[in-house]
Amino acid sequence: MVRKSLRSVLIGIAILIVAVLRLLSGLVTVRTFISNHKLFGHLCLEPEKYLSAKLSKSELYEIGFNGEKTPDNIGPIQFPKSETRWTIDLWSFGRPISRSNKALVRMWKRELFVVPSFVVDVLLRANGRFKNPPVIDYRFSTLLSSDRYLDHSDAHLQMTEKESKTAETTLREMGLQEGQQFVCLVVREGGEFEALSRNHSVHDFEAAALALAEAGIAVVRMGATNCTPLKLNHDLVFDYANSGKRSELADIYLMANCRFTVSTMSGPDALALAFRRPVLYVDVAHYGLVFSGTRLTTWVPARLIDNATSKKLSLSEVFSTGVGWYWKDSQFADSAITIEKSTPEEITKYVLGMLERSALGKDVEVLMDQSSYQNQMASAMGDLGYLWHGPVVSRLAPRFLAENSKWFLDSKD
């Protein structure tokens, strides 16, 4: 009873505040941002997208559904623009118990104006009682348009010296030595039913992990504590997920300081992008969901096979048939499309190619020409792809490109 009365009082106060904001609508705009804090990838990139857009003095850009949730209705979402003299942005990260990484939220609080979730809740409840509400309720719809900002600004997330030392102590206890270069491995095993195509067996990556270790590069397997254990026994391969040494700070430190990340597309790789670390995405079936607008992305397409003809679909065919914009596994099944993934031997080649690329640094731009892929990807995605990602600057894994370009890129050579 007391709690209900208190809420009523707060809403009453909020109504007065919103009324004042209406009177000041020509001078000040208030915007609320409610982060999808329960999903780690969203917690990583939603604030980063906002801060990068703010730095470039551009409007935030979202893609969503205009009507029924079908591929034909994917398009830009229009939000009211702030054209007043002052803009106040209020961020909410929900209740602490529901945050996917509390340490990450603490870091974002150093960069954003964060208020308790109940403050935003009562403000929006009051806002909804006005015919022309002055508070802009901004909701993030997707992470994908964040890639257009990543190459044009530095990372906004920063670990303090104390945070870094705490994480380093944890990792020393696990066995990762100071100064040791390492690669993070993110292999998705669980998750929602409609995204199981992003899953892989971690054992398919063991040969690649061993190859990196033999090259003197440590491998740190990320993930939850219930992940399938690695079978490898090597001094430079660490099953961090099952080590008993996991911590929120160590999770962040690893993604922020890795040489690169190998991922099957899951939340932690978004943190690598936020820290501007390169990511190799392996066996992506959802071509339109690739972060193709950033040079941080290198990817290996899953082979999409038309069951009626047993033919592998080229890049242009994937998008001309609409398959390129699928976001649910059932859509592939309904279209009689089989998703064929890489073998452990192929994965090893792609990972070692990524290692070579990271060693080449800036010279990779000249030595590994990707213009044919980038042009065809941009053409295949068309206007929607440009609206979503901006120019295509991602890369295909060089070994995949070398061995599959004739059918994948409709090459006539």
C-alpha positions in Angstrom: 0.0 0.0 0.0 2.8 2.4 1.0 4.7 1.5 -2.2 1.7 2.2 -4.4 1.1 5.5 -2.7 4.7 6.5 -3.1 4.5 5.6 -6.8 1.4 7.8 -7.2 3.2 10.7 -5.6 6.2 10.3 -7.8 4.1 10.2 -10.9 2.3 13.3 -9.8 5.7 15.1 -9.4 6.7 13.7 -12.8 3.5 15.1 -14.4 4.5 18.6 -13.1 8.0 18.2 -14.5 6.7 17.1 -17.9 4.3 20.0 -17.9 7.2 22.4 -17.3 9.1 20.7 -20.1 6.2 21.4 -22.4 6.4 25.1 -21.6 10.1 25.0 -22.3 9.8 22.9 -25.4 11.5 25.6 -27.5 14.6 25.6 -25.4 15.2 22.2 -23.9 14.6 18.6 -25.0 14.7 15.6 -22.7 15.4 12.1 -24.2 15.3 8.8 -22.3 17.4 5.8 -23.3 16.5 2.4 -21.9 19.3 0.0 -22.6 18.6 -3.7 -23.3 20.8 -4.4 -20.3 19.9 -8.1 -20.0 21.7 -9.0 -23.2 25.4 -8.6 -23.1 25.9 -7.6 -26.7 23.4 -4.8 -26.4 24.8 -3.6 -23.2 28.2 -3.3 -25.0 27.2 -1.6 -28.2 24.1 0.5 -27.5 25.9 3.1 -25.4 28.9 2.9 -27.8 26.6 3.7 -30.7 25.1 6.6 -28.9 28.4 8.1 -27.8 30.0 7.6 -31.3 27.0 9.3 -33.0 27.2 12.2 -30.5 30.9 12.6 -31.1 30.3 12.8 -34.9 27.3 15.2 -34.3 25.0 12.9 -36.3 21.6 11.6 -35.4 21.2 8.1 -34.0 20.1 5.6 -36.7 17.9 2.6 -36.2 16.5 -0.2 -38.4 13.3 -2.0 -37.6 10.0 -3.2 -38.9 7.5 -0.9 -40.6 4.4 -3.0 -39.9 4.4 -6.8 -40.1 7.6 -8.5 -39.1 8.6 -9.7 -42.6 11.8 -9.1 -44.5 9.9 -6.8 -46.9 9.1 -4.4 -44.1 12.6 -3.9 -42.7 13.5 -0.2 -42.9 14.7 2.9 -41.0 12.8 4.0 -37.9 12.1 7.7 -37.6 12.7 9.3 -34.2 11.9 13.0 -33.4 15.0 15.1 -33.8 16.3 17.3 -31.0 16.5 20.8 -32.4 16.4 22.8 -29.2 19.2 24.8 -27.6 19.8 22.2 -24.9 19.3 18.4 -24.9 19.3 16.3 -21.7 19.8 12.6 -22.2 18.8 10.3 -19.4 20.0 6.7 -19.4 18.5 3.7 -17.6 20.2 0.3 -17.1 17.3 -1.4 -15.3 17.6 -3.0 -11.9 21.1 -4.1 -10.8 20.1 -7.7 -10.4 19.1 -8.0 -14.0 22.2 -6.5 -15.6 24.3 -8.9 -17.7 27.5 -7.4 -16.5 27.5 -5.0 -13.5 31.1 -4.0 -14.0 30.4 -2.8 -17.5 27.4 -0.7 -16.3 29.8 1.0 -13.8 32.1 1.9 -16.7 29.3 3.3 -18.8 28.2 5.4 -15.8 31.5 7.3 -16.2 30.5 8.2 -19.7 26.7 8.7 -19.5 24.1 10.5 -17.4 22.6 7.5 -15.8 19.5 7.7 -13.5 17.7 5.0 -11.5 15.3 2.9 -13.6 12.3 4.0 -11.5 13.0 7.7 -12.4 12.7 6.9 -16.1 9.7 4.7 -15.5 7.6 7.4 -13.7 8.8 10.1 -16.1 7.6 8.1 -19.1 4.3 7.2 -17.4 3.7 10.9 -16.8 4.8 11.7 -20.4 2.2 9.3 -21.8 -0.6 11.4 -20.2 0.1 14.3 -22.5 -1.3 14.6 -26.0 1.9 15.9 -27.4 4.5 14.4 -25.0 7.7 16.5 -24.8 10.0 13.7 -23.6 11.4 11.6 -26.5 11.3 7.9 -25.6 14.3 6.5 -27.6 14.4 2.7 -27.9 17.2 0.9 -29.6 16.0 -1.6 -32.2 19.2 -3.2 -33.4 23.0 -3.3 -32.8 23.8 -3.5 -36.5 23.7 0.2 -37.4 26.4 0.7 -34.8 29.0 -0.5 -37.3 28.8 2.7 -39.3 30.3 4.6 -36.4 33.1 2.2 -35.2 35.8 3.1 -37.7 35.4 6.9 -37.2 35.9 7.2 -33.4 38.0 5.8 -30.6 36.5 3.4 -28.0 34.6 5.2 -25.3 34.9 2.4 -22.8 38.0 2.7 -20.6 39.2 0.5 -17.7 40.8 2.2 -14.8 44.2 1.2 -13.6 42.7 -0.4 -10.6 40.2 -2.4 -12.7 42.9 -3.6 -15.0 45.1 -4.7 -12.2 42.3 -6.6 -10.5 41.5 -8.4 -13.8 45.2 -9.1 -14.5 45.6 -10.7 -11.0 42.7 -13.0 -11.8 44.2 -14.0 -15.1 47.7 -14.6 -13.7 46.1 -17.0 -11.2 44.6 -18.9 -14.2 48.0 -19.1 -15.8 48.0 -16.4 -18.5 51.3 -14.6 -18.1 52.0 -10.9 -18.3 52.8 -9.8 -21.8 51.5 -13.0 -23.4 49.6 -12.3 -26.6 46.2 -14.0 -26.8 43.1 -14.6 -28.9 39.6 -14.9 -27.4 37.4 -17.7 -28.6 33.6 -17.3 -28.4 31.7 -20.4 -29.4 27.9 -20.1 -29.0 26.3 -23.2 -27.5 22.9 -22.2 -26.1 20.6 -19.4 -26.7 17.1 -18.9 -28.2 15.7 -21.6 -30.5 15.4 -19.4 -33.6 19.2 -18.7 -33.5 20.6 -22.2 -33.1 22.3 -21.8 -36.5 24.8 -19.6 -34.7 25.8 -22.5 -32.5 28.9 -24.7 -33.0 30.7 -27.5 -31.2 33.6 -26.1 -29.4 35.6 -29.2 -30.4 35.4 -27.9 -34.0 37.7 -25.1 -32.9 40.3 -27.2 -31.0 42.5 -27.7 -34.0 42.6 -24.0 -34.6 43.3 -23.3 -30.9 46.2 -25.8 -31.0 47.6 -24.2 -34.1 47.6 -20.8 -32.5 49.2 -22.1 -29.4 51.9 -23.8 -31.4 52.5 -20.4 -33.0 53.0 -18.9 -29.6 49.6 -17.2 -29.3 47.6 -18.1 -26.2 43.9 -18.9 -26.7 41.3 -18.0 -24.1 38.0 -19.7 -24.4 35.2 -17.4 -23.2 31.7 -18.4 -22.1 29.5 -19.3 -19.2 30.5 -21.8 -16.6 28.2 -24.5 -18.0 30.0 -24.6 -21.4 31.3 -27.9 -22.8 34.9 -28.4 -21.6 37.7 -28.2 -24.0 39.6 -31.4 -24.5 42.9 -29.8 -25.2 45.9 -29.9 -22.8 48.3 -27.2 -23.7 50.1 -24.5 -21.6 48.8 -21.8 -24.0 45.2 -22.9 -24.2 42.9 -21.7 -21.4 39.4 -22.9 -20.8 38.6 -19.7 -19.0 34.8 -20.4 -19.1 35.4 -23.5 -16.9 38.4 -22.3 -15.0 36.6 -21.1 -11.8 38.4 -17.8 -12.3 35.7 -16.0 -14.3 34.9 -12.4 -13.2 33.0 -9.6 -14.8 36.2 -7.5 -14.9 38.2 -10.3 -16.4 35.6 -10.8 -19.1 35.9 -7.1 -20.0 39.7 -7.1 -19.8 40.1 -10.1 -22.1 38.0 -8.7 -24.9 39.6 -5.3 -24.6 43.2 -6.6 -24.8 43.0 -9.6 -27.1 44.9 -9.7 -30.4 41.6 -10.6 -32.0 38.5 -12.6 -31.3 37.1 -15.7 -33.1 33.4 -15.9 -32.7 30.3 -17.7 -34.0 28.3 -14.5 -33.4 27.4 -14.1 -29.8 27.3 -11.3 -27.2 31.0 -11.1 -26.1 32.2 -10.3 -29.6 30.2 -7.1 -29.4 32.5 -6.0 -26.6 35.5 -6.7 -28.8 34.0 -4.3 -31.4 33.3 -1.7 -28.7 37.0 -1.8 -27.7 37.9 -1.7 -31.5 39.4 -5.2 -31.5 39.2 -7.2 -34.7 36.7 -10.1 -34.9 36.6 -13.2 -37.1 33.1 -14.4 -37.5 32.9 -18.1 -38.4 29.9 -19.6 -40.3 27.5 -16.7 -40.4 24.2 -17.8 -42.1 22.4 -14.5 -41.5 24.4 -12.5 -44.1 22.5 -9.3 -43.6 23.3 -9.3 -39.9 27.1 -9.2 -40.4 28.7 -6.0 -39.2 29.7 -5.2 -42.7 30.2 -1.5 -42.2 33.4 -1.8 -40.1 36.9 -2.9 -41.0 37.1 -4.7 -37.7 35.0 -7.5 -39.2 36.3 -10.5 -41.1 33.8 -13.2 -41.7 33.3 -16.7 -43.1 29.8 -17.2 -44.7 28.0 -20.5 -43.9 27.2 -22.2 -47.2 23.5 -21.8 -48.0 22.2 -24.7 -50.1 19.0 -24.7 -52.1 17.5 -28.2 -51.3 15.6 -28.2 -54.6 18.7 -28.0 -56.7 21.4 -29.0 -54.2 23.2 -25.8 -55.4 25.2 -23.4 -53.2 23.7 -19.9 -53.4 26.1 -17.2 -54.5 26.2 -13.9 -52.6 24.0 -12.2 -55.1 21.5 -15.1 -55.1 21.3 -15.1 -51.3 20.0 -11.5 -51.4 18.0 -11.6 -54.6 15.9 -14.4 -53.1 15.5 -12.5 -49.8 17.4 -15.1 -47.8 20.1 -12.6 -47.0 17.7 -10.7 -44.7 16.5 -13.7 -42.8 17.0 -13.4 -39.0 15.3 -16.6 -37.8 16.3 -20.2 -38.3 12.7 -21.1 -39.2 12.9 -18.8 -42.3 15.7 -21.0 -43.7 13.7 -24.2 -43.0 10.5 -22.7 -44.6 12.5 -21.8 -47.7 14.1 -25.3 -47.9 17.6 -23.9 -47.4 20.3 -26.0 -45.7 23.0 -24.3 -43.7 26.4 -26.0 -44.2 29.2 -25.1 -41.9 33.0 -25.3 -42.0 35.0 -28.3 -41.0 37.6 -28.1 -38.2 40.3 -28.1 -40.9 38.7 -25.1 -42.7 38.3 -23.2 -39.4 41.9 -23.7 -38.7 42.9 -22.2 -42.0 40.6 -19.2 -41.5 42.0 -18.6 -38.0 45.6 -18.8 -39.1 44.7 -16.4 -41.9 43.4 -14.0 -39.3 46.6 -14.3 -37.4 48.6 -13.5 -40.6 46.4 -10.5 -41.2 46.9 -9.1 -37.7 50.7 -9.4 -38.2 50.5 -7.5 -41.5 48.8 -4.6 -39.9 48.1 -1.7 -42.3 49.9 -3.5 -45.2 46.9 -5.9 -45.4 45.0 -3.2 -47.3 47.4 -3.6 -50.2 48.2 -7.3 -50.0 44.7 -8.7 -49.6 42.4 -6.9 -52.1 38.8 -7.3 -51.0 37.2 -4.8 -53.4 35.5 -7.5 -55.5 33.7 -8.9 -52.5 32.9 -5.5 -51.0 31.4 -4.2 -54.2 29.3 -7.3 -54.7 28.2 -7.3 -51.1 27.1 -3.7 -51.4 25.3 -4.3 -54.7 23.6 -7.4 -53.4 22.3 -5.7 -50.2 21.2 -2.6 -52.2 19.7 0.5 -50.7 18.6 -1.3 -47.5 22.2 -2.5 -46.9 23.6 1.0 -47.3 20.9 2.5 -45.0 21.7 -0.2 -42.4 25.5 -0.5 -42.5 26.8 2.3 -44.7 29.6 1.4 -47.1 30.8 -2.2 -47.0 34.3 -2.3 -45.7 34.3 -5.7 -43.9 36.4 -8.6 -45.3 35.9 -12.2 -46.1 38.4 -14.6 -44.6 41.2 -14.6 -47.2 41.3 -18.4 -47.5 37.6 -18.6 -48.0 37.8 -15.9 -50.7 40.7 -17.7 -52.4 39.0 -21.1 -52.4 35.3 -20.1 -53.0 35.2 -16.8 -55.0 34.3 -18.5 -58.3 30.9 -19.6 -57.0 30.4 -17.2 -54.1 31.1 -14.1 -56.1 29.7 -15.2 -59.4 33.2 -14.9 -60.8 33.6 -15.6 -64.5 37.3 -16.4 -64.2 
